């Protein structure tokens, strides 16, 4: 693998002669064709499933490999194109690790609950989308549902009721500075994972955890009374907030609330949560003039780090998921998502290749000179999440199923092969939850603030191409 650098001026000049990716959001074939181009550029430029990390270090972090796998699961589910399925399986098995807990030894020092959470959401995606499991995967007990359940058990054992009245810490390892911080994305992913497990398995234990986690976020005011969502709060009492607002914090909580709305057979409480988070999302991140999603903390100031350009991908993914599992939101969500798909595709004129996508979807049909994993991932997710709603009847594009239609094996007691030893840095025993009652009617129906950045890594006005 060789690295070549290009000045931003040269890249922008070359981009002037390129034409944007064509996208007709009313055409399933057009959406598939556009997604194919963006997925190709993402895979060719930023994904090596055979490496330990899966992404080019030191610029990108391991959790982003899980994010790529989730996008590629969606890509297969929405388009039927299995080009990347084998690589998804390879990358998955590398991430699962020999101990079957999504805690590979190579990540043992730096891995946080949010990193593990992103991988578990990928495995939940694969479970609900019925992504094919290989015989080798089944033989080693690395099925998607079982690993999701493993992470749920491990993280439930880390629930810290001794500070802030509950919640997960950001970091697992006490030596890391984030150990004294309870961030929204770790707890939001845990909430979403439990909500979707409850919806899929109909197991009330997961609903208990989802309910408790969400209401803890509300009680601490991490989710403010006006439903604006802070990035997290500091131990010991969680009264000092990090007030940065990031798209993916809103997205993960939205998806979890939508799953609980579905699971509880349209409980008005969860409908209110969905509606209020959507309202806050639109007010915070959607540009008044263009309708474009903006990462307001860093986009206009050109200060996004290597993680943050990907955050819009997860908001788009989870808005699409919400429109599927809480269908009453379709008329509200989909016009906005379709508009952003068009805006994102219009930026895909960049180098290398003439189809690289930008971060700034609000500047018209031009590339902003930003070439990176996050830019490609965000464009892919916003484009492909429009596909299920225009697919031909019977195509089954991206259907979200429950256990009756699913195939992944369930193991609610799974803890990995080390049996919880990987929680050695946690002093907390599993927290006993209050009972979340499921009625007969019910039965009818995750900013990562990267504190440990690698010093000196900065692209500035230069860009790196991997070829």
Secondary structure, DSSP 8 states (H G I E B T S, - for coil): --EEEEEHHHHHHHHTT-------TT-HHHHHHHHHHHHHHHHHHH--TTSSSSS-TTTS-THHHHHHHHHHHHHHHHH---TTHHHHHHHHHHHHTTTTSS--GGGTTT-BHHHHHHHHHHHHHHHHHT----HHHHHTT--HHHHHHHHHHHHHTT--TTSTTS---SBSSTTSGGGGEEEHHHHHHHHHHHHHHHHHH--HHHHHHHHHHHHHHHHTTSB-TTS-B-SEEETTTS-SEE----HHHHHHHHHHHHHHHHHTTS-HHHHHHHHHHHHHHHHHHB-TTT--B--TTTTTTT---TTGGGHHHHHHHHHHHHHHHSGGGHHHHHHHHHHHHHHHHHT--BTTTT-B--S-TTS-SS--S--SHHHHHHHHHHHHTTGGGTS-TT--TT----TTT--S---TT--TTTTTGGGTT--------------HHHHH------TT--TT---TTEEEEE-
